[in-house]
């Protein structure tokens, strides 16, 4: 009689990995969440205000290169400065401070010329 090889244990059944149910996040859902967060909306408005200030400064710069400063761009800069609010976000606040300073400098330079 031939010696028989010891019986090998049956291979262990590989566990069937059930995929965990992970909720899918859509872009629309993220937009809705961002819109629902008042701090995100406030930051967006502050960034828009900063962009408006920069646009007014650019317009003022272009117009003063061609001719002396007109009243309209100066009034727009003054209006922007009156509605200026310092944001809570330190990075945005640093940018806004630079814009505010530049607006004040341009207004002061014009006042000296008048």
Steps between C-alpha positions, in 0.01 A plus 500: 500500500629837408512764754245765429571860538339654797172646419520868424242709667251644262595849400331750719218666329603847405266738663279682258563867551178683502543848375421748766212720411654842462268781413601668180558871520398698200623840399148631541494377858830673574376823346185481710704441814729791420202723432343398829815597693472873570875539552570368151247740350642790702853419385381483138338843530816643656708360216259654249530832683879478482475430128274801458751720683781379275288559189426854615869564561587366155235718339623803692859429393407467133289815500764712676766398249295651220365810674464644849283296731131525429255533785320171427791260573590698811142480624499125431821460704352706786181294493702179508702626795183593691360147461834335574491233772803320636450123471570258783714275282866605552609432141209688348543779756863550396397539136213731591730720708728546200206593278362738762837670536538539125153653472581745780828595333332565165229710664761696697710562188195635321410728791852649485459578130164674538 
